[in-house]
Amino acid sequence: MLQQLESIEEKFDRLNDQICMPDVASDPAQYAKLSKEIKQLSPVVETYRAYKAAERDVREARELLDAGGLEKDFRDMAQEELDDARTRAQELTEKLKILLLPKDPNDERSVIVEIRAGAGGEEAALFAGVLFRMYTMYAETCGFRTEVVYTNETELGGFKEINFLIEGEGAYSRFKFESGVHRVQRVPVTESQGRIQTSTVTVAVLPEAEDVDVDINDADLQIDTFRSSGAGGQHINKTDSAIRITHIPTGTVVECQDERSQHKNKEKALKILRSRILEAEREKQASAIAGERRAQVGTGDRSERIRTYNYPQGRVTDHRIGLTLYKLESILNGNLRELIDAIITADTAAKLKEQ
């Protein structure tokens, strides 16, 4: 590990020297590339340097104690400094182990979130709307921007399906564990007898693909225009602004009708199409990875779930890590940080154990 850290520190210093060169400063693309690399290495290098300082303090305190001849007060002080430095060095060692874990290459990307009503009919569709609101509120607290791409609404204002973008650096790292089946237990608004119903909603989180990730041939696309449907203002049903794109080789179909402009709808639809094709490729290459879309989403059956939202008891339980929080209202209002941090911590611990 120490050899690896030395190499990282050397690279960090070399990059900092390069970024100060005049030819780099005058090249925005190269400057941005080097800045990004430096930013990624900074936490490791800063922690490593703090570790080396702690180890130096350990050596100096030990040398004082080994030399002998110290009065009791000075000996006690040196022993205290030694114990403190050892503790710091140990804590920094554990932190470095985490920082050196392999990074998910998609963590810094924006994401596309697809929410679909599963078992439960209208009640599931209404809860899909609740999850959409929860995610958009949480995204806002993270400084991310959300943009709706496609909706299929029900008469009561729920969603059979809603797809939206969450744009911002690191969005995937915060949302990737939300993929799966979400189960809700509550009394539906349509229930007159006060009986609790269990419904499910499926969530898929896809890292946004860049143009360089997926090469799509225009000849492989079938593009259809149609009139938008559902709520949306006076322009609805007057212009053929909605877009449906079919990727013929894979049969992947994407619709976008959120914008008035046909051009903007096409741009958004292509963005989602790239991400779905990229995710399909990832599934082929690594079927065992937890980020795999089919494995995460499942069938939407009531027996499959990653999380349960129980309204009568005011609790949220994440079944993957066995965590229950009696903060249902707060979580549904977008306060997901505690829950997501706990899942990330558990995932990191599992990776450390494997390592």
PyMOL commands that set and color helices and strands:
alter all, ss='L'
color gray80, all
select helices_A, chain A and resi 2-19+22-25+28-67+72-99+122-141+171-178+218-220+262-285+293-297+328-332+337-354
alter helices_A, ss='H'
color red, helices_A
select strands_A, chain A and resi 111-117+145-153+159-167+180-186+197-207+221-226+242-247+252-256+307-310+315-318+323-325
alter strands_A, ss='S'
color yellow, strands_A
deselect
rebuild
show_as cartoon
